[in-house]
Structures are given as C-alpha cells and as structure tokens.
Amino acid sequence: MFGTFRKYFKLKRCIKQLRSENMLVRKAAVQTLMDLEDPRAVEPLIATLKDEEPSVAAMAALALGKIHDVRAVPYLITALEFRYGPPGEYYLTKYDPVSKAARDALVMFGVPAAEELARLIVGSLPHEINYRKIIALGAIGGPVANEAMLSVLSCWRNWGKDVNGIDSLEFTIDVLCKTGDRRAIDPLIDLLGSEGYHHAKIAASGLRRLGWGKRITSERIALAIAEERFLDAAEEGEAAVGPLIEKLWANCEAQENTVNQHWHLNKAGEALIHVGKPAVKPLAAVLTEGAPEKRNSAAMVLGQIGNVDAVEFLIDALGDLSQGLIEYQSDWYHQETIGHMEGQFVSQASSIALKRILEKSAGEVVSGQLMRIASLQVVDIRNEKISDVCSIYTILVHGVDNSQIKQLARQELFRRGIVT
C-alpha cells in the first residue's frame, strides 16, 4: 500500500515538473514517467510532444511507446509531420529527432499503429502520399503494411513528382520487394510508362528484384528502355522498334536566327538506327501520321538508316511546308505561325534525310521519284504565298555524285529559273 502511494506522489510530481521552465527538469521528469510506465501519464506526455525542446518531445514520444496505451497512437502519428522551428532554424536540424522518435514509438505499438497509419494513408489517396507515414508503416511491416503499400503503388503513376515522392516510391517498392509480394508486379509494370522523375527506373529496379523481365523478350525490352539501356533494347531486333519510337525525339539548334536547324537524335534514335531496316516501315508510319516532334525525329532516323524504302515517304513529307529560310518575326508565337513552323521542321528534316539516302544509294532511286521532288511547291510563311523555292534540288545538285540524278535535278532547276 505504501509503495502504491509513493508511486502515485512520484507520478504527480513528475507530471507537474513537465511544466517547468528548466529543460533539464522536464527531461528528467519524462525519463521518470517512462520508467514508471503508468497509463495516467499518457495525456501529460501527449501534451509534451509539442515541447519546444526537441530532445524533451522526442523522449516523450518514446515514453508513450513504452507505456503502450493506444490513446497515444493518433498523437504520435501527428508528431511525424513537419514542424516549423524558430526563425532561422531548419526543421531537419532541430525537430527531426521528434519525428524519428515518434516513428520508433509507433513501431512499439505494432498492429494498432499499422492499422491507423494504413487507414490514413489509403484514405488520402490519390491526392496525397505522405512520406513520413509511409516510412513509419514500412518500419512496422506485416500484412497491413503490404496492403497499404500496394494501394499507394497502384496510384503512383498519376501522382506528383517531387523529391519526397521519389523517396516514398523507393521505400514503398523496397517494402514490397523484401516480402516478395508479386502483387506489386502489375502496378510496377504500369509505372514503367511514367514520365515522372526517375519513376520508370525505380520501377524497373523493383521488377528485377521480383524476378520479372528475364525470359520474355517484351519484358527485357521494357526494362532496358526504362533504364535507358537503349542499345540493349535494340539487340532484341524488330520487337524493340515500337517501344523505342515511343521514346524517340531530337534536339534542334537554330542557326543564324532562322528556323533552319541542326538535329541531334537522342539515344533511342541511335538505337533505332542500330536496328536498321526492320525499323523503316514503323518510322515511315510515324512520319506520315505522327506528331510534328516525332515526325522530325523519324525523318532523321530514316536518313541515318539509309534504306531506299523510305524515299517515297520522305518525298511526301517534303510537301508539308517551305524549306526556305524563314526569319524570326513579331508574330512568332501566333498559333498559325507555329503550325507553319512545325510543318517546315518536318519538311526540312525530311530533306536532310532524303539527301543522306540519295548520297548512299543514288543508283537505287528512280527518276520518277526525283521528278516528284522537283514538282513540289512550297509555302513562304512570311508572306503566306506560294514560292518557287526548291532547296532540296539545290542540295541534290551539289551533294550527289551521280550524273543521271544531277542532270535531272539541273533540268528541273533550269525549268524553274533557279539556275541558268
């Protein structure tokens, strides 16, 4: 009986000391309450989680974990969150110990804490993915954690792309891979197509850990492209063409304040060149029907491959718009002007590609195709009128060492009055 009263008065004294202005006194009181493990200290310790001194608040979190009263769980979860420090002091250097201690305390609770964390995480989807809650739930582990992690992973492709998001994604995948949960494979495959910052690479790493992508060609290609090993994908041959085209683009650099460009293919374009002839027809389809930025790139790849099967498609693309020089103008960003420019870029890329093929395989190109080139009329977007400029034929005259081609080209240029 005497021991019970003694413990009671000790408890009351320590609870009162939690309000002391002396940080050392408050800290000693929390330590004593932790040792007592009395549920009557739960509410005062919950209040102490907001103590301005991080070491006191962190110790209070651990004390609540040791007392193991479930009333503390929601407050410990709140303590995980961002907390502003005094002006001029960074959160991570001052208050991060509180978040870490709260996480350790939640781990002590096990299943009850996991269930509450999972409820909050899943309930906030797809609008929010909370990094600190996910880390705490993953540290607890178990079936409840796995189910929540699967829910998080399933909505990731449409979620944001900030740095915390990347950390959360890596941790989520790590938890699922450590348990070998193959239900993660489908959402990870979906994530391979994400344009988020490093999302595809992280997903590919998770799939490898789960044993996906070793035996089936399409899986090997998907992993190689996600990890930007484009030449490895190209080694798979024709099957890699479609996925590589999805990643295809070309940088362009303006010359002398005009829309004439130098085109630089990315690694996917180089891989398509490595594939060679099997890529010609799919690229020709892109050149015919694809978006302007894809059509530019497709034309340049076709030129590098150098197969004469692409000639007819490149000739068709020459007719989009003018290949002549177009100066920058005041209405540069008007929608109509931009539309003309996009067409011009496709036409110009096609003319460069066609020149490459003619230089490589001039003898295989028939005169009828050359006459089709010469008959094209082009549009000058500065004055929005038909012009008789035919720069592709000028390129042919000076760039191809083949007498028949040069003769046909010169005849057409003479007919148009471009040369004498």
Protein Blocks (a to p, Z undefined) as FASTA:
>chain_A
ZZmmmmmmmmmmmmmmmmpmblklmmmmmmmmmmnopaklmmmmmmmmmpfblklmmmmm
mmmmmnopaklmmmmmmmmpccdddehiafklmmmmmmmmmmmmmmmnmmmmmmmmmmmm
mmmpckbccfklmmmmmmngpjklmmmmmmmmmmmmmmcfbfklmmmmmmmmmmmmmnop
aklmmmmmmmmmpcbehklmmmmmmmmmnopaklpmklmmmmmmmnopaklmmmnommlm
mmmmmmgccddddeehiabdcddddfklmmmmmnmmmlmmmmmmmmmmmcfklmmmmmmm
mmmnopaklmmmmmmmmmmpacbdcdddfklmgmklmmmmmmmmmmmmmmmmmmmmmmmm
mmlpcfklmmmmmmpccddfklopacfbdfklmmmmmmpccfklmmmmmmmmmmnomaZZ
